[in-house]
Amino acid sequence: MAGFAAFAGAAAAAWLGPAVSQTLALAAGVLAFPALLLLLRGKGRARARAGACLFCCLVWALVCGRYCYAWQTQVEPVQSLAGTESEVSVQILDYPEYRYRRYYYEALVRTVDGKKVEAFPIRLSCGEPLYCQPYELVKAQAVFYIFQEGGLYSTRNTQLARGHVLGAWLSGYDTETSSWWVYSPGRLMAWLREAVGRSVSRLLPAEEAGLVRAILLGQRSGLSNSVRDDFAQIGSSHVMAVSGLHVSILAAFTALLVRRFPIGPWGRSLFGMAFLLLYLCLIGFPVSALRSGLMYFLYLLAQPLGRRSDGLTSLGFALLVICLLQPFSGGDPGFALSASSTAGILVLYRPVQRLFGRVLAPHPRLRRALKPARASVAVTVSALLFSLPIQLELFGGVSLLVLLSNLLLVPLVTLLLYLSIPLAALAPFALTQSLARPFAFFAGWLARLILRLAEGLASVPGGFVSFDSGIWLAGLAGAALIGCWAALTTCRRRGRAVCLALLLIAGMVFWQDRVLHSGTVTLAMGGDSVSACVLVIKDGHAGALSLGGFPSGRAKRLLARAHISRLDSLYLPVRDSAAREMAGDLLASRPVQRLLLPQGAYAGKDLESANIPIHRAPTGTGWEVVPGVAAWRPSEEWLMLQANGRQIALHVAEDCALSISKAGLPLSAGQQTVLFSTEDAPAAETFGELPEGEYIPLYGKSLLVHIAPNGAIRWELCT
């Protein structure tokens, strides 16, 4: 119970902030006194319950107090640097992660404007890689900024959980590099991790190597945005993040290695602990892997002692240790998904498997044949039920393909990980590279199969159900009530009644959702860092206005949530390479009926090879984006839309940023203006002096503008 109280306290502290967390810590401390009195005077079960309550209150107070102390000592002293440009000396802690055409470094700030400061960790981004090695000092000009706030799993809470109290981006590239504590253990682990990753990349194609490095080392920078979006769309992102699945596979591999050695129970346990500790050091101790590693340590410790390890107790111990050691871990979405999914498996796996067994009891042969599939489905259902609230908070919905994708991909990922372990062990050395090639051959083909399966499943229309709408939330609440009734009632025919009620609720929700959105034009605008894309959706038809940036996974997610299987049109107003890359990404994801380019724009071989009719849209002329929605371009900088009696103006900036004015007027006179900007730079740094208006930060979210048939406009922000 104490571990789960610690997890709840860490999440509450991250959600409510330091001021409220201090109050929560004091309240928990006050509640501990009555529990202490009951413990001293109570007997039997009452005393045991009082002891548990006392321990939980003390743990809650300690976790919230740790959060407040860490905030006051680590975060608050450096907040005054936000928005300032300084000459800094930073110690680079690891090799960069490459995302969105930028390089992100974990770094420690040592000096600011020549003055030595208490070292604090930051996330440093730059457009070009730095000429340095891990644990070397780099002196450069940098601008500090605060991560975006809002919500439990905001960017700020996520980065704090990863150890970054501030963000910074380089404003100048005149850097000086000097060595500092070169022979540190951290540098050795970073070098070893990078050496293993590079050796894998030398033997495999880029896409396949990126997948192997992601599932083995946690290095996801080699994965393209489209691959990440495919796995997220089908609810299988966990197979690419080092978590309990990977640790259990490695534990089974270790047990297989030492099974024949006459080293006794203690020797096997110590060998497994050492191997797992070395692996955690190699991947950098991510929280999700640390949680499963602590649970496995307890399991290995219980074996030679002749004890049986309890799953929930081990999970609670792991949560308690992590929340006490890392006070900001409550805002880490990966940690929350890992903890909730593990709790669901430990609590519901056996009941769900027994339920499936009773359903198949009249068919014993089929029951035996489907035993592995039943186990996989039971694990997926158990994890999904417990992690559903977190998934709704993070993704705004749930994938309907999660059962099928896990049934197909988890066995393949398990086999790929078994092939990747000897590959990573043999590939870095010249003498053993020839032995690694057979493993690389089979691992490459298996990784390609996994990528193609994920891409095919993600392209299935209607595979994702969004709960951003109140109708779907009401349907989910009704289904939950029916499930509670089925669990409490003893009616013999409750199974048929539950199935009939669920089908009725699903039919009503689908019908009501279609009625409400009939004739409504939706402008779905999403951006990833400096990319921007506008989708026009109406009655099952969609057109894309790619307004710049590199491939936008958010645009594809919006199409999937609207159950769009093809695009009526794709317009590409910006002529730079980044915008063309986004258009190519959209063309690869769904069939497009026609492609529109500005007059005189060069199509290029990449767009011509798609075998799609290419039309020209001269300035001042219009075209139909989808039936009932017209568009025209009065000038190079403006794009106009006419939908349900409303006129909307889109302004295309030079740096692929997007702004929209509700009334179709110039930005300074617009009733509401929305800007896409980079994650690293404040809006003022990106756009200069901003026009007057109301601005909504959209990084990590999408803006939906619903225009009803009567012209009424409704704005909606979704994840």
C-alpha positions in Angstrom: 0.0 0.0 0.0 2.9 2.4 0.8 4.2 2.2 -2.7 0.9 3.0 -4.3 0.5 5.9 -1.9 3.9 7.2 -2.9 2.9 6.9 -6.6 -0.4 8.8 -5.9 1.4 11.4 -3.9 4.0 12.0 -6.7 1.3 12.3 -9.3 -0.7 14.7 -7.1 2.4 16.8 -6.5 3.2 17.0 -10.2 -0.4 17.9 -11.1 -1.0 20.5 -8.4 2.4 22.1 -8.2 4.7 22.9 -5.2 2.4 25.3 -3.3 -0.4 22.8 -3.0 2.0 19.9 -2.5 3.3 21.6 0.6 -0.3 21.8 1.9 -0.8 18.1 1.0 2.3 17.1 2.9 1.2 19.0 6.0 -2.3 17.5 5.8 -0.9 14.0 5.5 1.4 14.7 8.5 -1.6 15.8 10.6 -3.6 12.7 9.6 -0.8 10.5 10.8 -1.4 11.5 14.4 -4.9 9.9 14.7 -3.6 6.8 12.9 -0.8 6.6 15.4 -3.2 6.8 18.3 -5.3 4.1 16.8 -2.2 2.0 16.3 -1.3 2.3 20.0 -4.7 1.6 21.4 -6.2 -0.6 18.8 -6.3 -4.4 18.6 -6.4 -7.1 15.9 -7.5 -5.9 12.5 -8.1 -2.4 13.6 -4.5 -2.1 14.7 -3.2 -3.5 11.4 -5.4 -1.1 9.5 -4.2 1.8 11.6 -0.6 0.8 11.0 -1.1 0.7 7.2 -2.9 4.1 7.3 -0.1 5.6 9.4 2.6 4.3 7.0 0.7 5.5 3.9 0.2 9.0 5.5 3.9 9.2 6.3 4.9 8.1 2.8 2.5 10.6 1.2 3.9 13.4 3.4 7.5 12.4 2.6 6.9 12.2 -1.2 5.1 15.6 -1.3 7.8 17.1 1.0 10.5 15.7 -1.3 8.8 17.3 -4.3 8.6 20.7 -2.6 12.2 20.5 -1.4 13.5 19.5 -4.9 11.5 22.3 -6.4 12.8 24.9 -4.0 16.5 23.8 -4.3 16.7 22.7 -8.0 14.0 24.5 -10.0 13.1 27.7 -8.3 16.7 29.2 -8.1 17.2 29.0 -11.9 13.7 30.3 -13.0 15.0 33.8 -13.3 17.2 32.8 -16.2 14.2 32.0 -18.4 14.1 34.4 -21.4 17.7 35.6 -21.0 20.6 35.1 -23.3 23.9 34.3 -21.6 27.3 32.9 -22.3 27.3 29.5 -20.6 29.7 26.7 -20.0 27.9 23.4 -20.2 29.0 19.8 -19.7 27.5 17.5 -22.3 26.4 14.3 -20.6 25.5 12.1 -23.6 25.4 11.8 -27.4 22.5 13.9 -29.0 19.0 12.7 -29.8 18.0 13.8 -33.3 14.3 14.8 -33.7 12.5 17.3 -35.9 15.8 18.2 -37.6 17.3 19.4 -34.3 19.9 17.9 -32.0 19.0 17.6 -28.3 21.6 17.2 -25.6 21.5 16.4 -21.9 23.8 18.9 -20.3 24.9 20.4 -17.0 25.3 24.2 -16.7 28.6 25.0 -14.9 29.0 28.8 -15.5 26.7 31.6 -16.6 28.3 34.8 -18.0 31.7 33.7 -16.6 30.4 33.2 -13.0 30.5 29.7 -11.5 27.0 28.5 -10.5 25.6 25.5 -8.7 25.4 22.9 -11.6 21.9 22.4 -12.9 20.6 20.1 -15.7 19.1 21.4 -18.9 17.9 20.2 -22.3 20.1 21.9 -24.9 18.9 22.0 -28.5 20.7 23.2 -31.6 20.4 22.9 -35.4 23.9 21.5 -35.9 25.7 18.8 -33.8 28.3 20.1 -31.4 31.9 19.0 -32.0 32.4 17.4 -28.6 32.3 14.1 -26.7 30.2 13.3 -23.6 31.5 14.8 -20.4 33.4 17.6 -22.2 32.8 21.3 -21.6 31.3 23.5 -24.3 31.2 27.3 -24.0 28.6 29.1 -26.2 25.8 31.7 -26.3 22.4 30.2 -25.2 18.9 31.4 -24.5 17.1 29.8 -21.6 13.3 29.0 -21.6 10.7 27.3 -19.5 8.9 24.2 -20.8 5.3 24.5 -21.6 3.0 24.0 -18.6 -0.6 22.7 -18.3 -1.8 19.3 -17.1 -0.3 16.4 -15.3 1.8 15.2 -18.2 2.7 18.5 -19.6 6.1 19.1 -21.3 7.4 20.7 -18.2 6.5 17.8 -15.9 7.8 15.3 -18.4 11.2 17.1 -18.7 11.4 17.5 -14.9 10.9 13.8 -14.6 13.8 13.3 -17.0 16.0 15.7 -14.9 15.8 18.9 -17.0 14.9 21.9 -15.0 15.2 24.3 -17.9 15.5 24.3 -21.7 18.0 26.2 -23.8 18.8 26.7 -27.4 22.0 28.0 -28.9 21.9 31.5 -30.3 25.4 31.4 -31.7 27.6 28.6 -32.9 31.0 30.0 -32.0 31.8 27.3 -29.4 34.9 26.3 -27.4 35.4 22.8 -26.2 37.5 21.5 -23.4 37.8 18.2 -21.6 36.6 17.7 -18.0 36.7 14.4 -16.1 37.1 12.5 -19.3 37.4 9.0 -17.6 34.2 9.1 -15.7 31.8 6.0 -15.5 29.1 8.1 -17.2 31.3 8.8 -20.2 32.2 5.1 -20.4 28.5 4.0 -20.5 27.6 6.7 -23.0 30.5 5.6 -25.2 29.6 2.0 -24.9 26.0 2.6 -25.7 26.9 4.6 -28.8 29.5 2.1 -29.9 26.9 -0.7 -29.7 24.3 1.3 -31.5 26.7 2.3 -34.3 27.9 -1.3 -34.8 24.3 -2.4 -35.2 23.7 0.5 -37.7 26.7 -0.7 -39.8 25.2 -4.1 -40.3 21.5 -3.2 -40.9 19.6 -0.7 -43.1 18.6 2.6 -41.5 14.9 1.8 -40.6 15.7 -1.7 -39.3 18.7 -0.5 -37.3 16.5 2.3 -35.8 14.0 -0.3 -34.5 16.7 -2.6 -33.1 18.4 0.3 -31.3 15.1 1.5 -29.9 14.0 -1.9 -28.4 17.5 -2.9 -27.2 19.1 0.4 -26.1 16.2 2.9 -25.9 17.7 5.0 -28.6 14.7 6.2 -30.5 16.3 9.0 -32.5 16.9 6.5 -35.4 13.1 6.0 -35.9 11.4 8.3 -38.3 8.3 10.3 -37.3 6.1 8.1 -39.5 7.3 4.9 -37.7 6.6 6.5 -34.3 3.2 7.5 -35.4 2.3 4.1 -36.7 3.1 2.4 -33.4 1.3 5.0 -31.4 -1.8 4.7 -33.7 -2.1 1.0 -33.0 -1.4 1.3 -29.3 2.0 -0.5 -29.4 4.4 2.2 -28.5 5.5 0.2 -25.5 7.4 -2.3 -27.7 9.8 0.5 -28.7 10.4 1.7 -25.1 12.6 -0.3 -22.8 10.2 -1.4 -20.1 8.9 -4.5 -18.3 8.5 -6.5 -21.5 12.2 -6.1 -22.4 13.5 -6.7 -18.9 11.5 -9.9 -18.6 12.8 -11.1 -22.0 16.4 -10.3 -20.9 15.7 -12.1 -17.6 14.6 -15.2 -19.4 17.6 -15.0 -21.7 19.9 -14.8 -18.6 18.2 -17.8 -17.0 18.6 -19.8 -20.1 22.4 -19.0 -20.1 23.1 -20.0 -16.5 20.7 -23.0 -16.3 23.4 -25.5 -17.1 26.1 -24.0 -14.9 26.7 -25.7 -11.5 26.8 -22.4 -9.5 23.8 -23.0 -7.2 20.8 -20.8 -6.5 22.7 -17.9 -5.1 25.2 -18.0 -8.0 22.4 -17.9 -10.5 20.6 -15.1 -8.7 23.8 -13.0 -8.4 24.6 -13.5 -12.0 21.1 -12.4 -13.1 21.3 -9.3 -10.8 24.7 -8.4 -12.2 23.6 -8.9 -15.8 20.5 -6.8 -15.3 22.4 -4.0 -13.4 24.9 -3.9 -16.3 22.0 -3.5 -18.8 20.4 -0.8 -16.8 23.7 1.1 -16.7 24.0 0.7 -20.4 20.6 2.1 -21.2 20.9 5.0 -18.7 18.4 3.8 -16.0 15.0 4.9 -17.6 12.2 5.0 -15.0 10.1 2.3 -16.7 13.0 -0.1 -16.9 14.1 0.8 -13.4 10.6 -0.2 -12.1 10.7 -3.6 -13.7 14.4 -4.0 -12.7 13.6 -3.5 -9.0 10.8 -6.0 -9.2 13.1 -8.6 -10.8 15.8 -7.9 -8.2 13.3 -8.9 -5.5 12.3 -12.0 -7.4 15.9 -13.1 -7.7 16.5 -12.4 -4.1 13.5 -14.4 -3.0 14.5 -17.6 -5.0 17.6 -18.6 -3.0 15.8 -17.7 0.3 13.1 -20.2 -0.5 10.4 -17.4 -0.6 7.8 -16.7 -3.2 7.9 -13.2 -4.5 4.5 -11.4 -4.5 3.9 -9.3 -7.6 1.9 -6.5 -6.0 4.4 -6.2 -3.1 7.3 -6.0 -5.5 5.5 -3.4 -7.6 4.8 -1.3 -4.4 8.4 -1.5 -3.3 9.6 -0.4 -6.8 7.2 2.5 -6.8 8.2 3.6 -3.3 11.9 3.6 -4.1 11.5 5.4 -7.4 9.2 8.1 -6.0 11.5 8.8 -3.1 14.6 8.9 -5.2 13.1 10.9 -8.1 10.6 13.4 -6.7 9.5 14.6 -10.1 8.7 11.1 -11.4 4.9 11.6 -10.9 4.8 13.7 -14.1 6.5 11.1 -16.3 3.8 9.5 -18.6 6.0 6.5 -19.4 6.4 5.7 -15.7 2.6 6.1 -15.2 1.7 3.8 -18.1 4.3 1.2 -17.0 3.1 1.2 -13.3 -0.6 1.1 -14.2 -0.2 -1.6 -16.8 1.8 -3.8 -14.5 -0.8 -3.3 -11.7 -3.6 -4.3 -14.2 -1.7 -7.5 -15.2 -1.1 -8.5 -11.6 -4.7 -8.0 -10.6 -6.8 -8.9 -13.6 -4.7 -11.4 -15.7 -5.8 -14.6 -14.0 -9.5 -13.6 -13.8 -9.6 -12.6 -17.5 -7.8 -15.7 -18.6 -10.2 -17.9 -16.5 -13.1 -16.0 -18.2 -11.8 -16.8 -21.6 -11.3 -20.4 -20.5 -14.9 -20.7 -19.4 -16.1 -19.3 -22.7 -14.1 -21.9 -24.7 -14.8 -24.8 -22.2 -17.3 -26.5 -24.6 -14.5 -26.7 -27.2 -11.4 -28.3 -25.5 -9.3 -28.6 -28.7 -9.8 -25.0 -29.6 -9.1 -24.0 -26.0 -5.7 -25.8 -26.1 -4.9 -24.4 -29.5 -5.6 -20.9 -28.5 -3.8 -21.0 -25.1 -0.9 -18.7 -26.2 -3.4 -16.3 -27.8 -5.6 -16.3 -24.7 -2.6 -15.4 -22.5 -1.6 -12.5 -24.8 -5.1 -11.2 -25.0 -5.5 -11.5 -21.2 -2.3 -9.5 -20.6 -3.3 -6.8 -23.1 -6.9 -6.4 -21.8 -5.7 -6.3 -18.2 -3.0 -3.7 -18.9 -5.5 -1.6 -21.0 -8.2 -1.5 -18.4 -5.9 -0.1 -15.7 -4.0 2.3 -18.0 -7.1 3.6 -19.8 -7.5 6.8 -17.8 -3.8 7.7 -18.5 -4.2 6.9 -22.2 -7.3 9.1 -22.4 -5.3 11.9 -20.8 -2.3 11.5 -23.1 -3.8 10.5 -26.4 -7.5 11.5 -26.1 -8.7 8.1 -27.2 -7.8 4.4 -27.5 -6.9 2.2 -30.5 -9.3 -0.5 -31.5 -6.4 -2.4 -32.9 -4.5 -2.8 -29.7 -5.4 -6.4 -29.2 -4.6 -7.5 -32.7 -1.4 -5.4 -32.8 -0.1 -6.8 -29.5 -1.1 -10.4 -30.6 1.0 -10.0 -33.8 3.8 -7.8 -32.7 4.8 -8.8 -29.2 6.0 -12.4 -30.2 7.9 -10.9 -33.1 9.5 -8.2 -30.9 10.4 -10.9 -28.4 12.2 -12.9 -31.1 13.9 -9.8 -32.4 15.2 -8.9 -29.0 16.6 -12.4 -28.6 18.4 -12.0 -31.9 19.6 -8.5 -31.0 21.4 -9.5 -27.8 24.1 -11.6 -29.5 24.1 -9.2 -32.4 24.9 -6.3 -30.0 27.5 -8.4 -28.2 29.4 -9.5 -31.3 29.1 -6.6 -33.7 31.3 -4.0 -31.9 34.5 -6.2 -32.3 36.3 -6.7 -35.5 37.2 -10.3 -34.7 33.6 -11.3 -34.1 31.7 -9.3 -36.7 31.6 -12.2 -39.0 29.7 -14.2 -36.3 27.3 -11.3 -35.9 26.3 -11.2 -39.6 23.8 -14.2 -39.4 22.1 -12.6 -36.5 22.0 -9.3 -38.4 20.5 -11.0 -41.4 17.6 -12.5 -39.6 17.1 -9.5 -37.2 16.9 -7.2 -40.3 14.2 -9.2 -42.0 12.3 -9.6 -38.8 12.5 -5.8 -38.1 11.3 -5.1 -41.6 8.3 -7.4 -41.0 7.5 -5.6 -37.8 7.7 -2.2 -39.4 5.5 -3.3 -42.4 2.9 -4.9 -40.0 2.7 -1.7 -38.0 2.4 0.4 -41.1 -0.4 -1.8 -42.5 -2.4 -1.8 -39.2 -2.0 2.0 -38.8 -3.5 2.5 -42.3 -6.7 0.7 -41.4 -9.4 3.4 -41.2 -11.5 3.7 -38.1 -8.8 2.0 -36.0 -8.7 4.8 -33.4 -11.6 6.0 -31.3 -11.3 9.6 -29.9 -12.9 10.4 -26.6 -12.5 14.2 -27.0 -16.2 14.4 -27.7 -18.6 14.2 -24.8 -20.7 11.6 -26.7 -17.9 9.0 -26.6 -17.2 9.7 -22.9 -20.9 9.2 -22.1 -20.8 5.9 -24.0 -17.6 4.8 -22.1 -19.3 5.7 -18.8 -22.4 3.6 -19.8 -20.1 0.6 -20.8 -18.4 0.9 -17.4 -21.7 0.9 -15.5 -22.8 -2.2 -17.5 -19.5 -3.9 -16.6 -20.0 -3.1 -12.9 -23.5 -4.5 -13.1 -22.3 -7.7 -14.7 -19.6 -8.1 -12.0 -22.1 -7.8 -9.2 -25.1 -9.6 -10.5 -25.6 -13.4 -10.5 -28.0 -13.6 -13.4 -27.4 -16.7 -15.6 -27.9 -14.9 -18.9 -25.9 -11.8 -18.0 -23.4 -12.5 -20.8 -26.0 -12.1 -23.5 -27.5 -9.1 -21.8 -24.1 -7.4 -21.5 -23.3 -8.0 -25.2 -26.7 -6.7 -26.3 -26.4 -3.6 -24.1 -22.9 -2.9 -25.3 -23.9 -3.2 -29.0 -26.9 -0.9 -28.3 -24.7 1.7 -26.7 -22.1 1.5 -29.5 -24.8 1.9 -32.2 -26.4 4.9 -30.4 -23.0 6.6 -30.0 -22.0 6.1 -33.6 -25.4 7.3 -34.8 -25.5 10.4 -32.6 -21.9 11.3 -33.5 -22.8 11.1 -37.2 -25.9 13.2 -36.7 -24.1 15.9 -34.8 -21.3 16.3 -37.3 -23.4 16.0 -40.5 -22.8 19.0 -42.6 -20.2 20.4 -40.2 -16.9 21.6 -41.6 -13.9 20.9 -39.4 -10.6 22.6 -39.8 -8.1 20.4 -37.9 -4.8 22.2 -37.4 -1.9 20.4 -36.0 1.8 21.1 -35.7 5.0 19.3 -34.6 7.6 21.8 -33.6 8.0 24.1 -36.7 5.7 22.1 -39.0 2.0 23.0 -39.6 -0.8 21.4 -41.5 -4.5 22.2 -41.9 -7.0 19.5 -42.7 -10.5 20.3 -44.0 -13.0 17.6 -43.1 -16.6 17.3 -44.0 -19.0 14.3 -44.1 -16.2 11.7 -44.5 -14.3 13.8 -47.1 -11.0 15.5 -46.3 -8.5 17.7 -48.0 -5.1 18.7 -46.8 -3.4 22.1 -46.9 0.2 21.4 -46.2 1.5 24.7 -45.0 5.1 23.8 -44.3 7.4 21.8 -42.1 8.7 18.3 -42.1 6.5 15.2 -41.9 3.6 15.8 -39.5 2.5 12.7 -37.5 -0.2 14.9 -35.9 -1.9 15.4 -39.3 -2.0 11.7 -39.8 -3.4 11.1 -36.3 -6.1 13.6 -37.0 -7.1 11.9 -40.2 -7.2 8.5 -38.4 -9.4 9.9 -35.7 -11.8 11.2 -38.3 -11.8 7.8 -40.0 -10.6 9.2 -43.2 -9.2 6.6 -45.6 -8.3 8.9 -48.5 -7.8 12.6 -49.3 -9.8 14.4 -51.9 -7.0 17.0 -52.5 -3.6 18.0 -51.2 -2.5 21.6 -51.7 1.2 22.5 -51.3 1.5 26.3 -51.1 5.1 26.4 -49.7 7.9 25.4 -52.1 10.7 24.6 -49.7 12.1 21.0 -49.2 10.6 20.6 -45.7 7.0 21.3 -46.9 7.6 18.9 -49.8 8.7 16.2 -47.3 5.4 16.7 -45.4 3.4 16.4 -48.6 5.3 13.2 -49.5 4.6 11.8 -46.0 0.8 12.5 -46.4 0.9 10.9 -49.9 2.5 7.8 -48.6 0.0 7.4 -45.8 -3.3 7.6 -47.8 -4.4 7.7 -51.4 -4.9 11.2 -52.8 -7.2 12.0 -55.7 -5.4 15.2 -56.9 -2.4 17.3 -56.0 -2.5 21.1 -56.3 0.6 23.3 -56.6 1.0 27.0 -57.1 1.4 28.3 -60.7 5.0 27.8 -61.8 5.9 25.5 -58.9 8.3 22.6 -59.7 6.6 19.3 -59.0 9.8 17.2 -58.8 10.4 13.5 -59.3 9.2 12.6 -55.8 5.7 14.0 -56.3 5.5 13.0 -60.0 6.4 9.4 -59.1 3.2 9.1 -57.0 1.1 8.9 -60.2 -1.4 11.4 -59.0 -3.0 14.1 -61.2 -1.2 17.4 -60.6 -3.1 20.6 -61.1 -2.0 24.2 -60.9 -3.7 26.9 -58.8 -2.7 30.3 -60.0 -2.9 33.3 -57.6 -6.4 34.7 -57.4 -8.2 31.5 -58.7 -10.1 29.1 -56.6 -10.7 25.4 -56.2 -12.8 22.9 -54.2 -11.0 21.4 -51.3 -13.8 19.1 -50.4 -17.5 19.2 -51.6 -18.9 22.4 -50.2 -15.6 24.1 -49.2 -13.9 26.5 -51.6 -10.4 27.8 -51.4 -8.4 30.5 -53.2 -5.1 32.3 -52.8 -5.4 36.1 -53.1 -1.6 36.6 -52.6 1.5 34.7 -51.9 1.1 35.1 -48.1 -2.6 34.4 -47.7 -4.9 31.5 -48.3 -8.7 32.0 -48.0 -11.4 29.4 -47.2 -15.2 29.6 -47.7 -17.2 27.1 -45.6 -20.8 27.2 -44.4 -21.1 31.0 -45.0 -17.9 31.7 -43.1 -14.7 33.1 -44.5 -11.3 32.2 -42.9 -7.9 33.5 -43.8 -4.7 31.5 -43.3 -1.4 33.3 -43.3 1.7 31.4 -44.4 4.9 32.6 -42.7 8.4 32.2 -44.1 9.5 29.8 -41.4 6.6 27.4 -42.0 4.7 28.8 -39.0 0.9 29.1 -39.3 -1.5 31.8 -38.1 -5.3 31.9 -38.5 -7.7 34.7 -38.1 -11.3 33.9 -37.3 -12.9 36.8 -39.1 -10.8 36.7 -42.2 -9.2 40.1 -41.4 -5.6 41.1 -41.0 -3.9 39.6 -38.0 -3.9 42.8 -36.0 -7.7 43.0 -36.3 -8.5 39.3 -35.9 -10.8 38.3 -33.1 -8.6 35.3 -32.3 -5.2 34.3 -33.6 -3.4 31.0 -33.3 0.3 30.6 -33.8 2.5 27.5 -34.3 6.0 28.0 -33.0 9.0 25.9 -32.1 9.2 24.1 -28.8 12.5 25.7 -28.0 12.0 29.4 -28.8 9.3 31.6 -27.3 6.8 33.0 -29.8 8.4 36.4 -29.7 11.8 35.0 -30.7 10.2 33.2 -33.7 7.8 35.8 -35.1 9.3 39.1 -33.8 6.8 41.6 -32.4 3.5 39.8 -32.4 0.2 41.5 -33.5 -2.5 42.2 -30.9 -4.8 39.3 -30.3 -5.4 36.2 -28.1 -2.8 33.6 -28.6 -3.1 29.9 -27.7 0.1 27.8 -27.5 -0.5 24.7 -29.5 2.7 22.6 -29.2 1.6 19.1 -28.3 -2.0 19.8 -29.1 -4.3 20.3 -32.1 -6.9 23.0 -32.7 -10.2 21.9 -34.2 -12.5 24.6 -35.6 -16.0 23.3 -36.1 -18.2 25.3 -38.5 -21.8 24.2 -38.2 -24.2 24.3 -41.2 -25.7 27.5 -39.7 -22.3 29.2 -39.6 -21.8 28.9 -35.8 -18.1 28.4 -34.9 -16.9 26.2 -32.0 -13.2 25.9 -31.0 -11.7 22.8 -29.5 -8.2 21.9 -28.3 -7.4 18.2 -28.2 -4.3 16.1 -27.7 
